Amino acid sequence: MDETKTHKRGWLRKLAELVGLAGGSKWVRCARRIVAVAVLVGTIGWAVNTVEVVVDYYRYVGRMTFDHKVSPAVVVRENFHYNSRKVVNTLTGRTTIKRLDWMAKSVDGDSLVLFSDGKYRGYFDLTTGEPIIAAKWEHAWIFSEGIAAVERGGKVCFIGHNGQKVMEPEFAFSGMLDGYCFHNGRCVMDGADGRVGLIDRQGRWVLKPQYDELTALHGGKFWQVNHCDRYGLLDDSLHLVLPCVYRDLWLDDEARVVVTRDDWTMALLDLNGHVVNEFVFTHIEPLNYTVLNDQGEPVNHFTGRYVYSTALGHYGLTDGLRALTPPIYSDFSALNADVILGTNSGGALERISHKALAAER
C-alpha cells in the first residue's frame, strides 16, 4: 500500500517538475511555467478551432437542404449531402414521413399521394403529409377517380381511401403496363395471353383483352388501340371507328384524328374517316443554299422550298401549301436555287430539279 502511494507521489512530482512547479532553480521553474502555459493555450486554441470547423461543416451540410413544395403546408425536404428525403409539415414543423424514396401526385387532384420508402409503397395526405395508408405494398399506383391499384404477391387489386378493397376480382400482375388508372370509368388491364382490354369499376371486362396497347385519349372519351404495330381508334361506346391500319394516330384539341400512313404521309381525318386535310406535318423549315459574297463571306439564300417532316428521319419538300415530294428522304441540301439533293432511304443522293418541281404545279 505504501509502495503504491510512493509511486503515485513520484509521478505527481515529475508532472510538477515538468510544468515548473517543483525542482530546479527559480529561473528554471519560471521557464517551465511559461512553456506549460503556452502549451495549454495552444491546446485550447486547437480545440476551439476544431469545434468551429465541425460546426461550420454541419452548417454547410444543413445549407445543402432543399424543400420541394407538395402543397401549401407540405414539403419534401431533401438533403443532397446525405442523399436523404423526408416529408415535413411546415405548419407544425413535424416530420411526417422520415424516409422517402419518391412520391407521385394524382393527375386528377386526389387528396392521397403515392410514396415509396425504398422498399414498399403507401399513401400520405396531400394537405397534412400524414401517412394514411401504410407503406406495405410491393407495387402501387396513383389514385384515379377515387380508387388505386396495388399489388402484393403477384396479384393486383383496387383499394379506396380507407385502404380496403373496392372490388372482388384480382388480376395477375405482369409488369407490362405502366399504370392502372381509370379514365371515364374504365381501366386498361392485361389478360393471360399478354393482350390488353378494359375493365369497369366493378372489375368486369367491358372490352375483352384483344389489343397490344390501349391508351386513353381526351380523358377516356376515345381510346387509341394498337394491333400488330398498327393503330386504330375506339369511341366512347368502344366501337372501332378507325381500323388498325396506321403507323401512328392521335387526336388534336378539336377531337380530329391525325394519322400517319404506311408511306409516312400524314393526314387529318374526321371521326368518320373522311379526309379533312391531306397535307399534315410535324415540323417545317426553309431550305437555303449558301454562296460567297465579294468579301468571301458565306451568305444564305432561300430556294423557295421548305423541308417538312412527318416523323424522325422522314422528310419531304413543300412549297408551303402542298407536298412536292413524299417524306421518303432522310436529308436535303441545295446546291443553288435550281438543284436540290435529297438523301433517300438507301442512303444515296438523288438530284431533284427545282425547275421540275415548279413545272409539276
HELIX and SHEET records of a PDB file:
HELIX    1   1 ASP A    2  LEU A   18  1                                  17    
HELIX    2   2 LYS A   26  ARG A   63  1                                  38    
HELIX    3   3 HIS A  218  GLY A  220  5                                   3    
HELIX    4   4 HIS A  354  GLU A  360  1                                   7    
SHEET    1   A 4 THR A  65  SER A  71  0                                        
SHEET    2   A 4 VAL A  74  ASN A  79 -1                                        
SHEET    3   A 4 SER A  84  ASN A  89 -1                                        
SHEET    4   A 4 ARG A  94  ILE A  97 -1                                        
SHEET    1   B 4 TRP A 102  ALA A 104  0                                        
SHEET    2   B 4 LEU A 112  SER A 116 -1                                        
SHEET    3   B 4 ARG A 121  ASP A 125 -1                                        
SHEET    4   B 4 PRO A 131  TRP A 137 -1                                        
SHEET    1   C 4 HIS A 139  ALA A 140  0                                        
SHEET    2   C 4 ALA A 148  ARG A 152 -1                                        
SHEET    3   C 4 LYS A 155  ILE A 159 -1                                        
SHEET    4   C 4 PHE A 171  ALA A 172 -1                                        
SHEET    1   D 4 PHE A 182  HIS A 183  0                                        
SHEET    2   D 4 ARG A 186  ASP A 190 -1                                        
SHEET    3   D 4 VAL A 196  ILE A 199 -1                                        
SHEET    4   D 4 TRP A 205  TYR A 211 -1                                        
SHEET    1   E 4 GLU A 213  LEU A 217  0                                        
SHEET    2   E 4 PHE A 222  HIS A 227 -1                                        
SHEET    3   E 4 ARG A 230  LEU A 234 -1                                        
SHEET    4   E 4 LEU A 240  TYR A 246 -1                                        
SHEET    1   F 4 ASP A 248  LEU A 251  0                                        
SHEET    2   F 4 VAL A 257  THR A 260 -1                                        
SHEET    3   F 4 MET A 266  LEU A 269 -1                                        
SHEET    4   F 4 VAL A 275  VAL A 280 -1                                        
SHEET    1   G 3 HIS A 283  LEU A 292  0                                        
SHEET    2   G 3 PRO A 298  ALA A 311 -1                                        
SHEET    3   G 3 HIS A 314  THR A 318 -1                                        
SHEET    1   H 3 TYR A 329  ALA A 334  0                                        
SHEET    2   H 3 VAL A 339  ASN A 344 -1                                        
SHEET    3   H 3 LEU A 349  SER A 353 -1                                        
END                                                                             
